[in-house]
Amino acid sequence: MPSGTHHLNIDVPINRVWNFVSSINNWAPLVPGYINHEIINDYESTWEFKGDLGFMKKTVKLKVDITKWEEPTKVTFNLTGLSDNFAGNGYFEAEVINDKTTAMTGNLDITARGAMGPMINAILKNFVPQTAEELTAAVANKIVEVENVKA
């Protein structure tokens, strides 16, 4: 399963990190190649984005199912391809370093299925870690930006 995990620290208290990641509307637009998303309910949404696989760009539609909200430390989700035959999961996790600093971790695992699965998974081995890093960094940067505006 192609996967990627990215860790970083931000100078924002964990409760402020949770305030941001507890709303899908805050972080869905930060997915690289974001086109749009639709909230179905507190646990389900659909996302559309353009994936740049190097040799081609592809519009991908997927369903995101939140499997757990663990305030204030973790959001866990499953991914199901609506436009393509793939599945996966991921999470955002926050850990207190001190009262003003939070360690953030973002993780994505995505596997293509079907006849083209092995070939697509070979491409995803580079794409998924890069996407996990870009999304985690974008979420962290947006949290810092929002919190600095409030300060």
C-alpha positions in Angstrom: 0.0 0.0 0.0 1.6 3.3 -1.0 1.8 5.5 2.1 3.3 8.7 3.5 3.7 10.2 6.9 4.9 13.7 7.6 5.7 15.2 11.1 6.2 18.9 12.1 6.0 21.2 15.0 4.0 24.4 15.2 3.9 27.1 17.8 0.1 26.8 18.4 -1.5 25.2 21.5 -3.2 21.8 20.8 -6.7 23.1 21.5 -6.3 25.6 18.7 -5.0 22.9 16.4 -8.1 20.8 17.2 -10.4 23.8 16.6 -9.0 23.9 13.0 -8.9 20.2 12.1 -12.2 19.4 13.7 -13.9 21.0 10.7 -13.5 19.3 7.4 -14.3 22.7 5.7 -11.0 24.0 7.1 -8.7 21.4 5.7 -10.4 19.9 2.6 -9.5 23.0 0.5 -5.8 22.5 1.4 -5.5 19.2 -0.4 -3.0 19.6 -3.3 -5.0 20.1 -6.5 -8.2 20.9 -4.7 -11.3 21.5 -6.9 -14.2 21.2 -4.4 -15.8 19.3 -1.6 -19.3 18.6 -0.3 -20.2 17.8 3.3 -22.8 15.1 3.6 -22.8 15.0 7.4 -20.3 15.2 10.3 -18.7 12.0 9.3 -19.0 11.9 5.5 -17.9 14.2 2.6 -16.9 13.9 -1.0 -13.8 15.6 -2.4 -12.7 16.4 -5.9 -9.1 17.3 -6.8 -6.6 17.1 -9.6 -3.8 14.7 -9.0 -0.5 15.4 -10.8 1.1 12.0 -11.4 4.1 13.4 -13.3 3.3 12.2 -16.7 -0.4 13.0 -16.5 -2.9 15.0 -14.5 -6.1 13.3 -13.4 -9.3 14.5 -11.7 -10.0 12.3 -8.8 -13.3 12.1 -6.8 -13.3 10.3 -3.5 -15.5 9.8 -0.5 -14.0 10.6 2.9 -15.5 8.8 5.9 -14.3 10.1 9.3 -14.0 6.9 11.4 -13.0 8.7 14.7 -12.9 12.2 16.2 -10.6 11.9 19.2 -10.6 15.4 20.7 -8.1 17.0 20.9 -5.5 14.7 19.4 -6.7 12.7 16.3 -8.9 12.6 13.3 -9.0 9.2 11.5 -10.6 8.7 8.1 -11.1 6.2 5.3 -10.9 7.0 1.6 -13.0 5.4 -1.2 -12.5 6.2 -4.8 -15.7 7.4 -6.5 -14.1 8.0 -9.9 -11.4 5.3 -9.7 -10.9 1.9 -8.1 -8.9 2.7 -5.0 -9.2 2.8 -1.3 -7.2 4.0 1.6 -7.1 5.7 5.0 -5.3 8.4 6.9 -5.2 10.6 10.0 -4.1 13.9 11.5 -2.6 13.5 14.9 -1.6 16.2 17.4 0.6 15.8 20.4 1.4 18.4 23.1 5.1 19.4 23.3 4.4 22.2 25.7 1.5 24.6 26.3 2.4 26.7 23.2 3.8 24.1 20.8 2.1 21.1 19.1 3.6 18.2 17.2 1.5 17.4 14.1 1.5 14.2 12.1 -0.4 13.6 8.8 -0.6 10.2 7.3 -2.1 8.8 4.0 -2.3 5.2 2.7 -3.9 4.7 -0.7 -4.0 1.5 -2.8 -5.3 1.2 -6.4 -7.2 -1.9 -7.1 -8.3 -3.8 -10.2 -6.4 -4.8 -13.4 -4.4 -1.5 -13.5 -3.7 -1.6 -9.7 -0.1 -2.8 -9.8 0.9 -0.2 -12.4 -0.9 2.7 -10.6 0.4 1.6 -7.2 4.0 1.9 -8.6 3.2 5.6 -9.5 1.4 6.2 -6.2 4.6 5.2 -4.2 5.9 8.7 -5.0 2.6 10.6 -5.2 1.2 9.5 -1.8 4.2 10.5 0.4 4.5 13.8 -1.4 0.7 14.5 -1.0 0.9 13.6 2.7 3.7 16.0 3.2 2.1 18.8 1.2 -1.3 18.4 2.9 0.2 18.2 6.4 2.4 21.3 5.8 -0.6 23.2 4.2 -2.8 22.4 7.3 0.0 23.4 9.7 0.7 26.7 7.8 -3.0 27.6 7.7 -3.4 27.0 11.4 -0.4 29.2 12.1 -1.7 31.9 9.7 -5.2 31.8 11.3 -3.8 31.9 14.8 -1.5 34.8 14.1 -4.4 36.8 12.7 -6.3 36.2 16.0 -3.4 37.1 18.2 
